[in-house]
Protein backbone atom coordinates (compact mmCIF):
# COMPACT_ATOMS: atom_id res chain seq x y z
CA UNK A 1 0.00 0.00 0.00
CA UNK A 2 1.50 3.34 -0.99
CA UNK A 3 2.59 5.42 2.01
CA UNK A 4 0.53 8.48 0.99
CA UNK A 5 -2.67 6.38 0.76
CA UNK A 6 -2.05 4.89 4.20
CA UNK A 7 -1.60 8.34 5.72
CA UNK A 8 -4.77 9.58 4.05
CA UNK A 9 -6.82 6.69 5.41
CA UNK A 10 -5.50 7.27 8.92
CA UNK A 11 -6.45 10.95 8.73
CA UNK A 12 -9.97 10.09 7.53
CA UNK A 13 -10.38 7.61 10.37
CA UNK A 14 -9.13 9.98 13.04
CA UNK A 15 -10.75 13.25 11.93
CA UNK A 16 -14.35 13.96 12.92
CA UNK A 17 -16.87 13.66 10.10
CA UNK A 18 -17.80 16.69 7.96
CA UNK A 19 -21.32 17.63 6.86
CA UNK A 20 -22.22 16.50 3.37
CA UNK A 21 -21.00 18.60 0.44
CA UNK A 22 -18.84 20.73 2.75
CA UNK A 23 -15.12 20.91 2.63
CA UNK A 24 -13.29 19.48 5.59
CA UNK A 25 -10.71 21.87 6.95
CA UNK A 26 -8.22 21.03 9.64
CA UNK A 27 -8.69 23.36 12.61
CA UNK A 28 -6.01 25.95 13.22
CA UNK A 29 -3.90 25.11 16.27
CA UNK A 30 -4.76 27.27 19.24
CA UNK A 31 -2.19 29.95 20.00
CA UNK A 32 -0.12 29.13 23.03
CA UNK A 33 -1.14 31.33 25.92
CA UNK A 34 1.72 32.17 28.20
CA UNK A 35 0.48 32.05 31.75
CA UNK A 36 0.85 35.29 33.65
CA UNK A 37 3.40 35.30 36.40
CA UNK A 38 1.73 35.03 39.77
CA UNK A 39 2.05 38.03 42.02
CA UNK A 40 4.52 37.69 44.89
CA UNK A 41 2.73 36.05 47.79
CA UNK A 42 1.94 38.46 50.60
CA UNK A 43 4.02 37.80 53.68
CA UNK A 44 5.35 39.59 56.72
CA UNK A 45 8.65 41.48 56.33
CA UNK A 46 10.12 40.35 59.71
CA UNK A 47 12.90 42.97 59.41
CA UNK A 48 11.24 44.76 62.33
CA UNK A 49 12.58 41.94 64.53
CA UNK A 50 16.22 42.79 63.64
CA UNK A 51 17.67 45.31 66.13
CA UNK A 52 19.44 48.47 65.01
CA UNK A 53 22.70 47.20 66.54
CA UNK A 54 22.77 44.00 64.43
CA UNK A 55 25.64 43.58 61.96
CA UNK A 56 24.51 40.15 60.70
CA UNK A 57 20.99 38.91 59.96
CA UNK A 58 19.23 36.01 58.25
CA UNK A 59 15.49 36.27 57.55
CA UNK A 60 13.44 33.29 56.36
CA UNK A 61 9.86 34.33 55.67
CA UNK A 62 6.72 32.23 55.79
CA UNK A 63 6.76 31.12 52.14
CA UNK A 64 10.36 30.02 52.49
CA UNK A 65 9.27 27.56 55.18
CA UNK A 66 6.42 26.08 53.17
CA UNK A 67 8.15 22.73 52.61
CA UNK A 68 8.29 22.23 56.39
CA UNK A 69 4.83 23.54 57.20
CA UNK A 70 3.19 21.74 54.25
CA UNK A 71 4.19 18.39 55.76
CA UNK A 72 1.53 18.76 58.42
CA UNK A 73 -0.70 21.55 57.06
CA UNK A 74 -2.85 19.11 55.09
CA UNK A 75 -2.81 16.39 57.73
CA UNK A 76 -4.96 17.47 60.66
CA UNK A 77 -4.18 14.35 62.71
CA UNK A 78 -0.43 14.78 62.33
CA UNK A 79 -0.61 18.46 63.19
CA UNK A 80 -2.73 17.81 66.28
CA UNK A 81 -0.32 15.14 67.58
CA UNK A 82 2.72 17.29 66.86
CA UNK A 83 1.13 20.27 68.55
CA UNK A 84 0.24 18.31 71.70
CA UNK A 85 3.68 16.70 71.91
CA UNK A 86 5.61 19.93 71.39
CA UNK A 87 3.58 21.80 73.99
CA UNK A 88 4.19 19.04 76.54
CA UNK A 89 7.92 18.55 75.88
CA UNK A 90 9.09 21.96 74.60
CA UNK A 91 6.40 24.24 75.95
CA UNK A 92 5.97 25.75 72.47
CA UNK A 93 3.82 24.73 69.50
CA UNK A 94 6.11 25.04 66.48
CA UNK A 95 3.38 23.89 64.07
CA UNK A 96 2.27 27.56 63.95
CA UNK A 97 5.64 28.57 62.46
CA UNK A 98 5.46 31.82 60.44
CA UNK A 99 9.10 32.76 59.95
CA UNK A 100 12.63 32.73 61.40
CA UNK A 101 14.97 35.66 62.08
CA UNK A 102 18.60 35.08 63.09
CA UNK A 103 20.80 38.04 64.01
CA UNK A 104 24.01 38.99 65.80
CA UNK A 105 25.73 42.24 66.74
CA UNK A 106 29.12 40.79 65.80
CA UNK A 107 31.25 37.65 65.65
CA UNK A 108 33.12 38.07 68.93
CA UNK A 109 32.50 36.34 72.26
CA UNK A 110 30.79 39.40 73.74
CA UNK A 111 28.39 39.96 70.84
CA UNK A 112 24.64 39.70 71.37
CA UNK A 113 22.97 37.11 69.16
CA UNK A 114 19.70 35.24 68.87
CA UNK A 115 16.97 33.54 66.87
CA UNK A 116 13.44 34.94 66.81
CA UNK A 117 10.92 32.25 65.81
CA UNK A 118 7.72 33.87 64.53
CA UNK A 119 4.71 31.89 65.72
CA UNK A 120 0.96 32.30 65.57
CA UNK A 121 0.72 31.26 69.22
CA UNK A 122 3.76 31.95 71.41
CA UNK A 123 4.29 30.56 74.92
CA UNK A 124 7.31 30.42 77.20
CA UNK A 125 9.55 27.46 76.25
CA UNK A 126 10.42 24.88 78.87
CA UNK A 127 13.81 25.19 80.51
CA UNK A 128 15.60 25.95 83.76
CA UNK A 129 14.25 29.13 85.36
CA UNK A 130 16.72 32.00 84.97
CA UNK A 131 14.74 34.81 86.57
CA UNK A 132 13.10 37.69 84.76
CA UNK A 133 14.07 40.68 82.67
CA UNK A 134 11.67 43.61 82.57
CA UNK A 135 8.81 41.33 83.55
CA UNK A 136 9.58 38.62 80.97
CA UNK A 137 10.41 35.13 82.25
CA UNK A 138 13.80 33.75 81.16
CA UNK A 139 14.61 30.04 80.81
CA UNK A 140 17.98 28.38 80.25
CA UNK A 141 19.06 25.73 77.74
CA UNK A 142 22.46 24.29 76.78
CA UNK A 143 25.42 26.36 77.97
CA UNK A 144 24.61 30.08 78.12
CA UNK A 145 21.64 29.92 75.73
CA UNK A 146 18.46 31.50 77.10
CA UNK A 147 14.88 31.59 75.87
CA UNK A 148 11.84 33.83 76.35
CA UNK A 149 8.34 34.32 74.94
CA UNK A 150 7.82 37.63 73.14
CA UNK A 151 4.81 39.12 71.36
CA UNK A 152 4.43 37.10 68.16
CA UNK A 153 7.08 34.50 68.83
CA UNK A 154 9.87 32.94 70.87
CA UNK A 155 13.41 34.29 71.27
CA UNK A 156 16.39 31.98 71.80
CA UNK A 157 19.94 33.30 72.14
CA UNK A 158 22.73 34.58 74.32
CA UNK A 159 21.78 36.45 77.47
CA UNK A 160 22.63 39.78 75.85
CA UNK A 161 20.70 38.77 72.71
CA UNK A 162 17.52 37.79 74.54
CA UNK A 163 17.58 40.95 76.65
CA UNK A 164 18.10 43.12 73.57
CA UNK A 165 15.14 41.38 71.89
CA UNK A 166 12.98 42.10 74.95
CA UNK A 167 14.07 45.75 74.82
CA UNK A 168 13.15 45.81 71.13
CA UNK A 169 9.72 44.30 71.80
CA UNK A 170 9.03 46.79 74.59
CA UNK A 171 10.23 49.84 72.66
CA UNK A 172 13.37 50.36 74.73
CA UNK A 173 15.53 49.53 71.67
CA UNK A 174 14.97 50.36 68.01
CA UNK A 175 14.68 48.04 65.02
CA UNK A 176 16.94 48.17 62.00
CA UNK A 177 16.44 51.50 60.21
CA UNK A 178 17.97 53.83 57.64
CA UNK A 179 20.97 54.60 59.86
CA UNK A 180 21.79 51.01 60.84
CA UNK A 181 24.80 49.10 59.56
CA UNK A 182 22.57 46.77 57.53
CA UNK A 183 20.24 49.39 56.03
CA UNK A 184 21.86 49.68 52.60
CA UNK A 185 22.06 45.93 52.13
CA UNK A 186 18.52 45.36 53.41
CA UNK A 187 16.96 47.65 50.80
CA UNK A 188 17.43 44.96 48.16
CA UNK A 189 15.37 42.36 49.93
CA UNK A 190 12.64 44.24 51.72
CA UNK A 191 9.79 43.30 49.41
CA UNK A 192 7.20 40.51 49.72
CA UNK A 193 8.58 38.20 47.03
CA UNK A 194 11.85 37.55 48.86
CA UNK A 195 11.66 34.34 50.87
CA UNK A 196 15.23 34.29 52.20
CA UNK A 197 17.41 37.29 52.97
CA UNK A 198 20.95 37.26 54.35
CA UNK A 199 22.52 40.57 55.44
CA UNK A 200 26.00 41.38 56.68
CA UNK A 201 28.02 44.46 57.62
CA UNK A 202 31.80 44.71 57.62
CA UNK A 203 31.44 45.91 61.23
CA UNK A 204 30.72 42.30 62.19
CA UNK A 205 34.39 41.51 61.53
CA UNK A 206 35.72 44.05 64.04
CA UNK A 207 37.74 42.22 66.66
CA UNK A 208 36.97 38.83 65.11
CA UNK A 209 38.77 38.47 61.78
CA UNK A 210 41.39 41.10 61.07
CA UNK A 211 42.38 39.59 57.72
CA UNK A 212 38.83 39.56 56.37
CA UNK A 213 38.29 43.08 57.73
CA UNK A 214 41.39 44.31 55.90
CA UNK A 215 40.26 42.66 52.67
CA UNK A 216 36.81 44.27 52.91
CA UNK A 217 38.44 47.66 53.48
CA UNK A 218 40.74 47.12 50.51
CA UNK A 219 37.77 46.65 48.20
CA UNK A 220 35.64 49.34 49.82
CA UNK A 221 32.94 46.96 51.06
CA UNK A 222 30.69 48.30 53.82
CA UNK A 223 27.89 45.71 53.73
CA UNK A 224 26.47 42.92 51.62
CA UNK A 225 23.30 40.91 51.09
CA UNK A 226 22.01 37.76 49.45
CA UNK A 227 18.41 36.95 48.62
CA UNK A 228 16.34 34.15 47.13
CA UNK A 229 12.78 34.89 46.01
CA UNK A 230 9.66 32.87 45.22
CA UNK A 231 10.61 32.68 41.51
CA UNK A 232 13.97 31.05 42.34
CA UNK A 233 15.96 34.18 41.60
CA UNK A 234 19.26 34.59 43.41
CA UNK A 235 20.63 38.05 43.97
CA UNK A 236 23.83 39.16 45.69
CA UNK A 237 24.87 42.72 46.41
CA UNK A 238 27.84 44.54 47.91
CA UNK A 239 27.51 48.14 49.13
CA UNK A 240 30.45 50.48 49.52
CA UNK A 241 32.93 52.75 47.77
CA UNK A 242 32.03 52.93 44.03
CA UNK A 243 35.63 53.31 42.81
CA UNK A 244 36.93 50.38 44.83
CA UNK A 245 33.91 48.25 43.92
CA UNK A 246 34.65 48.97 40.25
CA UNK A 247 38.13 47.50 40.77
CA UNK A 248 36.59 44.49 42.49
CA UNK A 249 34.22 44.03 39.53
CA UNK A 250 37.19 43.96 37.14
CA UNK A 251 38.96 41.41 39.30
CA UNK A 252 35.88 39.16 39.52
CA UNK A 253 35.38 39.37 35.75
CA UNK A 254 39.04 38.48 35.16
CA UNK A 255 38.89 35.50 37.54
CA UNK A 256 35.72 34.20 35.89
CA UNK A 257 37.35 34.63 32.49
CA UNK A 258 40.29 32.50 33.59
CA UNK A 259 37.94 29.77 34.84
CA UNK A 260 36.00 29.77 31.56
CA UNK A 261 39.25 29.52 29.60
CA UNK A 262 40.36 26.53 31.70
CA UNK A 263 37.03 24.80 31.22
CA UNK A 264 37.16 25.45 27.45
CA UNK A 265 40.61 23.87 27.28
CA UNK A 266 39.28 20.84 29.17
CA UNK A 267 36.28 20.65 26.83
CA UNK A 268 38.41 20.88 23.68
CA UNK A 269 40.70 18.13 24.94
CA UNK A 270 37.76 15.89 25.89
CA UNK A 271 36.17 16.37 22.45
CA UNK A 272 39.23 14.84 20.82
CA UNK A 273 39.06 11.77 23.06
CA UNK A 274 36.87 8.68 23.14
CA UNK A 275 35.50 8.89 26.70
CA UNK A 276 31.80 9.58 26.31
CA UNK A 277 31.07 10.61 29.90
CA UNK A 278 34.04 12.97 30.10
CA UNK A 279 33.22 14.54 26.75
CA UNK A 280 29.52 15.08 27.50
CA UNK A 281 30.16 16.51 30.97
CA UNK A 282 32.92 18.83 29.70
CA UNK A 283 30.77 20.19 26.84
CA UNK A 284 27.71 20.70 29.04
CA UNK A 285 29.74 22.16 31.89
CA UNK A 286 31.42 24.71 29.62
CA UNK A 287 28.18 25.94 28.03
CA UNK A 288 26.24 25.95 31.31
CA UNK A 289 28.97 27.95 33.03
CA UNK A 290 29.00 30.42 30.15
CA UNK A 291 25.23 30.83 30.50
CA UNK A 292 25.43 31.39 34.25
CA UNK A 293 28.33 33.86 33.99
CA UNK A 294 26.57 35.77 31.24
CA UNK A 295 23.48 36.28 33.40
CA UNK A 296 25.22 36.64 36.73
CA UNK A 297 27.98 39.03 35.63
CA UNK A 298 28.22 41.70 38.35
CA UNK A 299 27.00 45.19 37.47
CA UNK A 300 27.94 48.42 39.20
CA UNK A 301 24.89 50.51 40.13
CA UNK A 302 26.06 53.69 41.90
CA UNK A 303 27.54 52.43 45.19
CA UNK A 304 26.29 48.85 44.76
CA UNK A 305 27.84 45.88 42.99
CA UNK A 306 24.95 43.58 42.05
CA UNK A 307 24.83 40.08 40.56
CA UNK A 308 21.84 37.83 40.01
CA UNK A 309 20.82 34.53 38.51
CA UNK A 310 17.43 32.97 37.79
CA UNK A 311 17.13 29.21 37.98
CA UNK A 312 15.23 27.56 35.12
CA UNK A 313 11.49 27.48 35.77
CA UNK A 314 10.19 24.35 37.45
CA UNK A 315 6.80 22.77 37.87
CA UNK A 316 6.87 23.69 41.54
CA UNK A 317 8.83 25.73 43.98
CA UNK A 318 8.98 22.75 46.29
CA UNK A 319 12.65 22.16 45.47
CA UNK A 320 13.54 25.61 46.70
CA UNK A 321 11.34 25.54 49.76
CA UNK A 322 12.77 22.12 50.58
CA UNK A 323 16.23 23.58 50.87
CA UNK A 324 14.96 26.49 52.93
CA UNK A 325 12.95 24.12 55.09
CA UNK A 326 16.06 22.09 55.84
CA UNK A 327 17.85 25.32 56.69
CA UNK A 328 15.10 26.27 59.11
CA UNK A 329 15.10 22.80 60.65
CA UNK A 330 18.80 23.04 61.54
CA UNK A 331 18.81 26.74 62.46
CA UNK A 332 18.62 26.27 66.22
CA UNK A 333 21.33 23.55 66.50
CA UNK A 334 23.51 25.59 64.15
CA UNK A 335 22.97 28.69 66.26
CA UNK A 336 23.95 26.86 69.45
CA UNK A 337 27.06 25.68 67.62
CA UNK A 338 27.73 29.29 66.63
CA UNK A 339 27.40 30.44 70.24
CA UNK A 340 29.95 27.84 71.33
CA UNK A 341 32.30 28.66 68.47
CA UNK A 342 32.17 32.37 69.29
CA UNK A 343 33.51 31.54 72.76
CA UNK A 344 36.67 30.06 71.22
CA UNK A 345 37.74 33.61 70.37
CA UNK A 346 38.75 33.88 74.04
CA UNK A 347 41.25 31.02 73.66
CA UNK A 348 42.89 32.29 70.47
CA UNK A 349 43.17 35.86 71.77
CA UNK A 350 44.60 34.67 75.11
CA UNK A 351 47.19 32.49 73.37
CA UNK A 352 48.23 35.47 71.23
CA UNK A 353 48.85 37.43 74.43
CA UNK A 354 50.83 34.55 75.92
CA UNK A 355 52.87 34.25 72.72
CA UNK A 356 53.69 37.96 72.80
CA UNK A 357 54.57 37.79 76.50
CA UNK A 358 56.90 34.83 75.90
CA UNK A 359 58.69 36.63 73.05
CA UNK A 360 59.15 39.82 75.07
CA UNK A 361 60.49 37.85 78.06
CA UNK A 362 62.99 35.89 75.92
CA UNK A 363 64.30 38.98 74.15
CA UNK A 364 64.80 40.95 77.39
CA UNK A 365 67.95 40.70 79.53
CA UNK A 366 67.58 39.04 82.93
CA UNK A 367 70.07 39.17 85.81
CA UNK A 368 70.62 37.09 88.91
CA UNK A 369 70.37 38.63 92.40
CA UNK A 370 74.12 39.13 92.22
CA UNK A 371 73.87 41.04 88.95
CA UNK A 372 75.05 38.27 86.62
CA UNK A 373 73.49 38.19 83.13
CA UNK A 374 71.43 35.02 82.72
CA UNK A 375 71.13 32.88 79.56
CA UNK A 376 68.14 33.60 77.35
CA UNK A 377 65.07 31.54 78.27
CA UNK A 378 61.30 31.66 78.47
CA UNK A 379 59.43 32.22 81.77
CA UNK A 380 59.50 29.26 84.20
CA UNK A 381 56.92 26.49 83.71
CA UNK A 382 53.60 25.98 85.42
CA UNK A 383 52.57 22.39 84.73
CA UNK A 384 49.19 22.79 86.45
CA UNK A 385 46.18 24.31 84.73
CA UNK A 386 45.19 27.75 85.96
CA UNK A 387 42.74 28.45 87.49
CA UNK A 388 43.02 25.07 89.23
CA UNK A 389 39.22 24.48 89.38
CA UNK A 390 37.66 23.70 85.95
CA UNK A 391 35.33 26.42 84.69
CA UNK A 392 32.35 24.03 84.51
CA UNK A 393 32.63 23.45 88.27
CA UNK A 394 32.48 27.16 89.09
CA UNK A 395 29.39 29.40 89.41
CA UNK A 396 27.56 29.98 86.11
CA UNK A 397 29.91 27.41 84.56
CA UNK A 398 32.58 30.05 84.02
CA UNK A 399 35.97 30.59 85.58
CA UNK A 400 35.55 33.57 87.86
CA UNK A 401 37.48 36.79 87.36
CA UNK A 402 39.80 36.12 90.28
CA UNK A 403 42.14 38.91 89.16
CA UNK A 404 44.81 40.53 91.32
CA UNK A 405 47.13 38.26 93.28
CA UNK A 406 45.75 35.05 91.73
CA UNK A 407 47.60 35.83 88.48
CA UNK A 408 50.46 37.65 90.26
CA UNK A 409 52.72 34.59 90.30
CA UNK A 410 55.01 32.68 87.97
CA UNK A 411 54.73 32.36 85.02
CA UNK A 412 51.75 34.69 84.57
CA UNK A 413 53.41 37.76 86.05
CA UNK A 414 56.46 37.27 83.83
CA UNK A 415 54.17 36.90 80.80
CA UNK A 416 52.10 40.00 81.78
CA UNK A 417 49.02 37.79 81.49
CA UNK A 418 45.81 37.67 83.50
CA UNK A 419 42.06 37.25 82.91
CA UNK A 420 40.12 40.21 84.25
CA UNK A 421 36.61 38.92 83.47
CA UNK A 422 34.75 35.58 83.76
CA UNK A 423 36.05 33.15 81.14
CA UNK A 424 35.61 29.64 79.71
CA UNK A 425 39.16 28.27 79.53
CA UNK A 426 41.96 27.20 81.84
CA UNK A 427 45.52 28.03 80.84
CA UNK A 428 48.96 26.44 81.13
CA UNK A 429 52.49 27.50 80.18
CA UNK A 430 55.32 24.98 79.96
CA UNK A 431 58.92 25.91 79.06
CA UNK A 432 62.25 24.12 78.79
CA UNK A 433 65.87 24.74 77.78
CA UNK A 434 68.01 27.84 77.45
CA UNK A 435 69.51 29.90 74.66
CA UNK A 436 68.86 28.45 71.22
CA UNK A 437 67.52 25.30 72.87
CA UNK A 438 64.70 27.16 74.61
CA UNK A 439 61.11 26.06 73.89
CA UNK A 440 57.63 26.74 75.23
CA UNK A 441 54.07 25.49 74.91
CA UNK A 442 51.10 27.70 75.81
CA UNK A 443 47.73 25.95 76.09
CA UNK A 444 44.03 26.69 76.65
CA UNK A 445 41.66 23.94 77.85
CA UNK A 446 37.88 24.29 77.78
CA UNK A 447 34.59 22.39 77.95
CA UNK A 448 32.08 24.81 76.44
CA UNK A 449 28.97 22.67 76.99
CA UNK A 450 30.24 21.06 80.21
CA UNK A 451 29.75 17.50 78.93
CA UNK A 452 33.20 16.25 80.00
CA UNK A 453 34.65 16.48 76.49
CA UNK A 454 37.42 19.08 76.22
CA UNK A 455 38.85 21.26 73.48
CA UNK A 456 42.53 22.16 73.46
CA UNK A 457 44.23 25.16 71.86
CA UNK A 458 48.02 25.15 71.74
CA UNK A 459 50.89 27.41 70.56
CA UNK A 460 54.47 26.10 70.42
CA UNK A 461 57.60 28.24 70.37
CA UNK A 462 61.28 27.63 69.68
CA UNK A 463 64.42 29.52 68.62
CA UNK A 464 65.68 29.49 65.03
CA UNK A 465 69.29 29.60 63.83
CA UNK A 466 69.26 33.41 63.85
CA UNK A 467 68.23 33.49 67.52
CA UNK A 468 64.67 34.67 66.85
CA UNK A 469 61.55 33.31 68.51
CA UNK A 470 59.46 31.24 66.07
CA UNK A 471 55.94 30.08 66.91
CA UNK A 472 53.59 27.48 65.45
CA UNK A 473 49.82 27.48 65.91
CA UNK A 474 47.29 27.70 67.21
CA UNK A 475 47.05 23.92 66.99
CA UNK A 476 43.39 23.12 67.73
CA UNK A 477 41.95 19.81 68.88
CA UNK A 478 38.18 19.27 69.12
CA UNK A 479 37.45 22.98 68.67
CA UNK A 480 33.77 23.03 69.68
CA UNK A 481 33.66 19.48 71.08
N, C-alpha and C positions, 0 to 999 in steps of 0.2 A: 504493500500500500504506500503510495507516495507520501512523503512527510507532510507536504502542504495540505493534502486531503485529510490526514489524521488530525492535524491541528485544527482545521476547520470544523470537523465533527465534534471535537472536544469543546470548542467554543460554543457551538450550537447547543450541546448538551448542558453546558454549565450556565449559559446566559438565560435570563428569564424570557419567556415568550413575548412576542410583539403583536400588537393588534394586526388584523388582516390588512393587507395593502398599505401598510405603513413601514417606513424604513426603520430598521433597527439601528440605533446609534449607541455606541458605548458611552456610558456616563463619564463626564469629566471628573478626574480625581479631585477630591476636596482639598482646598489649599490648607497647608499645615498651619495651624494656629499656635503660635508660640505662647505658652502660658505666661501670664504676668507674674513678675516676682512678688512673692508675698511680702507684706510690710513687716519690718522688724517687730518681733513680738514685744509687747509692753512688759517691762520689768523694772524693778526697783534699782536705782543707781548704786546704793550701798556705799558710795564714797563719803557720805556723811558719817560713817562709822570709822573713818581713818582720821586720827588726830593730826592737828597742825604740825606737831613735832616729828611726825613720822618721816623717815628717809627711805623706807622700803615698804611696799604694799603689794599684796596680791588679792584681787577681787574676783570671785567666781559667782556669777549671778544665777538666778533661778533656772533659766533655760540651759545653762551650762551643766546643771546637775540633773538634767532630765533622765539620763540613763540610769542613775541611781534611784530617783524617785519613781520612775515608771515601773520598776520591778515590783513595787507593792501598790502603786496607785490604782491599778485595775484589779487588784485581788484584795477584796475587803477582809477576808479571813486572815490572810497573811499580815495585812496592815494592823489589824486589831491585836493579833498575837504579839507582833513586834512592839507595838505601842505599850501593851501591858507589861511585857518583859523589860523594856528599856526603862519605864517608869519605876519598876520595882528594883532593878539592879543599878541603874545609872542615875535615877531621879529625874531624867529628862527624856521627853519623847522626841527622838530625832526623826520620826516619820513625817514631821511637819516642817522639814528642812526647806528654807527659802533662799539660802545663799551663804557664802563663807567669805570672810574678810580676814586676811593675815597681814599684820603690820609690825614694824620694829622701828625704833628711833636710831638704830645703828647696829653695828656688828660686834661691838665690844661687850665685855662681861657685864658692864653696868648699864647697858641699854635696856630700855623698856620694850617689851614685845608681847604680842598676844594674838589669839584667834577669836574673832567674834563670829558665832554661829547664829545666823538669822533663822528664827523659828516662829511659827504661827502661835504656838503656846510655849512660853518659857517658864521654867521652874528652876529652883536652886539644885545644882547637881549634887550627888552624894559624895561625901569625902570627909576627911578629918576637919572638925571645926577649927577655924583660924581667926576667930573674932569677927569684928565688923569694921567697915570703913564707910563713914558718912551714912550709917544706917543700913548698909547693904551687907548681908552675911557673906563671909568668905570661907571657902573650904579648900583643903589641901590635897594634892595628888602626889605623883612621883617627884622626889627631889623638892625643888623650890617652886613647883608649878601650882598656881592657885586657880580657883574657879569662882564665878559669881553669876547670879541671874540679873540681867539688865532688861530694860524695856525693849521688847522685840527680839530677845535672844539670850544666849549664854556666852560669857567671856571666859576664856581659858588662857593663862599666860604667866609671865613672871609677876612678882608682887608689884613692881613698879608699873608693869603693863596693865594689870587688872585695876589698879587704883587710878591710873590715867583714864582708862575706859569709863570708870564710874564718874570721874570728874567730867568727862565729855558728855555722858548721858544726863548729868545733872546741871549742865551749863557752866560748870566751873572751869572747863577747858574748851577750846574751840576746835572745830573740825577743819580738815584740810581746805584751804582757801587760796585766793589769788597770790598771796604773799608766801605761801608755804614752799618748801623745797621741792615738792612733787607737782606743783601746780602746772608748770609748762608741759610736763610729760603727761599729766592726767587729761589735758584738754583733748588729746587724740581719742581717748576711749570713753569719754563721758557721754555716750548716747545709747539708746535702748538696745540696738542690735549687737553690741559687744557682749559676749558671754564670759570672756576671761580677759582680765587686764592686769598686767604686771608693771609696776612702777618702781623706779629706783633713782636716788640722788647720789651724786658723788660724795656728798657729806657723810653717807653711810660708811665710807671707807676710812674716815678720820680715826686715827688711833687703832685701826684694825689691820689694814693692808697698805703699807706705805708704797710698795711697788705699784700696785694697781692705782692708787691715788695719784702717783706721779705720772703714770701713763695717761690717765684721764685728763690731767692738767695739760700734758703735752699736746693732746688733740682737742683741747678746749671743750671737753664734755662736762656739762653741769648736771644733766639728768637724762634718763632714758625710759622708754616704755615699750611694751610688747602687748599686742592684743590679738584675739581670735574671735570672729563674730559668727553669727548664726548661718552665714553663707559660706563658711569655711575659708574666710579670707584672713591671712596672717598679715600683720603690719608691725613694723619695728621703727622706732624713732629715737634719735639722739638730739638733745637740745644743748646749745652752747654757743661758742664763738664762731661766727660764720666763716671767717678766714681759715681758722684751724680745721673746722669741719670740712671745708673744701679740700684741704690737703689730705684729710682722712679719706674722703671720697675717692681721690685719685689713687691712694694707696690700696684701697679695697678693690677698685676696678683693676688695678695692675695685678694684684694677687689672684683675682678670679680669672684674669686673662692667662696667667701662667698655668693655673689648674686646667683650664679648657685646652690649652696647648698640649699639656701632658696627656690628657685624656684622648685628644685627637691622635697623638703619636701612638698611643696604645691601640686605638681603634684601627688605624692604618696598618699596624703590624698584624693585628688579629685577622684582618680581612685577607691578608696574604696566606694565612695558615689554613689548616684543615680541621681545627677544633670548633665544632658547631657552637657549643655553649659559650665558649670564650668570645667567639666572633659576634654572636647575637647580643650578648650582654654588653660588649664594648660599643657596638653600634648604637644600641638603645640608650646606654648610659651617656654617651657623648651628646646625642640629640636632645635627650631629656634635660641634661644639665644646661645646654645652650638655651632651651626654652625657659627654664627656671631663671637663669641669669638675666635673660632678656627682659622678663617681666619684673624681676626683683631688683634690678639695678638701682642702687641708691640715688636719690634725687635731692638736691639742696633747695630747700624752700625757706628763704630768709635765714633764720637762725636754727633751722631744723634739718637734719639729714634723715630722709624717710625712705624706707624700702617696704615693699609689700608683695605678696604672692597669693593667688587664688587657687585653691585646689580644684581639680576637675569636679564638675557637678556630680552628685550621687543621688541614688533613689531616696536616700534618707540621711538625715544628719546624725543618725544613731552612732556612726563610727566616731564622729567628733565627740559627741556627748559621752560616749563610752570612755574615751581617754580622760575627759574632764571629770567624769564620775570616779574613775580610779584615783585621780589626783585628789579629789575631795575625800575619798575613803581613807587615804593615807596621810591627810594633812595633819591630823593631831599627833600621830606617832612621829612624823617627820619634824613637827614643831618641837616636841619634847627632845628629840635628838639634837635639834638646833640649839635649844637652851643649854643642853649639856656641852655641846661643842663650843659654845660661846664662852663657857667657863674655862676652857683650856687656854684662853688668851692669858690668863693669870700665870700659868706655868711657863709659857714661852717668854713672856715679858720678864718674869722673875729670873729665869735662866740667863737672859741677856744681861741683866744687872749683875748676876754672879760672874758671868764671863768677863764683863768689864772690870769688876772688882779684882778678879784674879790677875788680869793683865796688868792693871795699875800696880798691884802689890809686887808682882814679879819684877817689873821694870824699875821700881823704886829701890834705893839703897837702904839696907837695914844693918844696924850695929848692935853688938853685944853690950851688956851693961858696962863692960870695961872699955867700950869705944872701938872695938875691933870690927871691921867690915865683914859682914857675913856673906856666904855664897848665895847666889840667886836661888830663890825657891818660891813656891806658892804658899799661901797661908796653911797652918797646921790642919790636919784632918779632924773631922767629927764624924765618926762611923755611925752614930745613932741618928735617927730621923728627928727633925725638929720642926714643930713642937713634938714632944715625946708621945702625947696622946693623939691617936688618929682623929681626924676632923669629924668623922661620922659618929664618934663617941662623945662629942662635945655638944653643947646647947645649939639648937637649930641646925645641927649637922654641919657646922662650920668650925674651923679652927679660930679661936677667939683672937682678937687683936691685943695680944698680951703686951706688946710694945716695950719700951724702956729697957730695964735691966735684963729682961728675958733674952733679948737679942744682943745684949752688951757683953758678949763672951766670945771666945775663939770657936770657930773661925769667922763668925758673922761680923764682929767688930772690925776685923782686919779687912773684910770684903766690903765694908760699908753697906751692909745688907740687913734689912729688917722688914717685917710686914706690919704696916700701921693700921690695917683694917681687917675685918673677918675674911677668911680665905678658905680655899678648898683643898690645898695641897700641903704636904709636909716636904721638908727640904733636907738635903744632905750634901756635904762637900768633903771629898776624899782626895788627898794629895800624897805624892811620893817623890823621892829623888831630889837632887840639887843640880844647879847649873843647867847644862844642856840635857841632862837626864831627868829634869823635873817634869812631872805630869799632874793632871788633876781631872776629876770627874765631878760635875755638879748635876744633881738629880732632883726631880720633883715627883712625888708619889701621891696619887689621888684616887678616890672611889666616889665618883660624882653621884651615883644613884644609891650608894651605901648598900650594895648587894654582895660585898665581900670580894668583888673582882676589881683589881687595881689597874690603873694606867700608869705608865712610867715615861717621863721625859728626861733626856740625858744629853749633856754637852761634855765632850772630852777635849782636853787641851794638852799640848806638848810643845817642845822647843825645836825649831828647825835648825839647819846647819848655819844660818846667819845669826842665830841667837834670838829670833823673834818668836813670840807666842803664836801658835797656830791652833785653831779650834775646829772641831767637827761636830755638826749637829744643828738643831736638836735631832736626836735619834728617838723616835716615838714608838712605844709599844702599847697596843690596845688603847688607842687614843680616847675613844668615848665608851670603852668597855662593851 
